[in-house]
């Protein structure tokens, strides 16, 4: 519901990356979503001390995998 939530883009990118290219997924389709998540993580501030604050490290790791994926 919050378009500034970076985890939305991270989760969508992860699903896209692990979906076969034949079904509309793959590294090339996931890259812009991982990059958008990265931009959002850089400016994201949790509202409270107990608000969710996960995903940045996972997004960085997945972004690295996308850059290392074989180019088709």
Residue pairs with C-beta under 8 A, 6 or more apart in sequence:
2 8
4 40
4 43
4 44
5 40
5 44
6 37
6 38
6 39
6 40
6 41
6 44
6 55
6 56
6 59
7 37
7 52
7 54
7 55
9 33
9 34
9 36
9 37
9 40
10 33
10 34
10 37
10 41
10 55
10 58
10 59
10 62
12 33
13 30
13 31
13 33
13 34
13 36
13 37
13 59
13 62
14 30
14 62
15 25
16 24
16 25
16 26
16 29
16 30
16 33
17 25
17 26
17 27
17 29
17 30
17 34
17 62
17 65
17 66
18 25
19 25
19 26
20 26
21 28
21 29
21 72
26 72
27 66
27 69
28 72
30 62
30 66
31 63
31 66
34 59
34 62
34 63
34 66
35 63
37 55
37 59
38 59
38 60
38 63
41 55
41 56
41 59
46 52
46 53
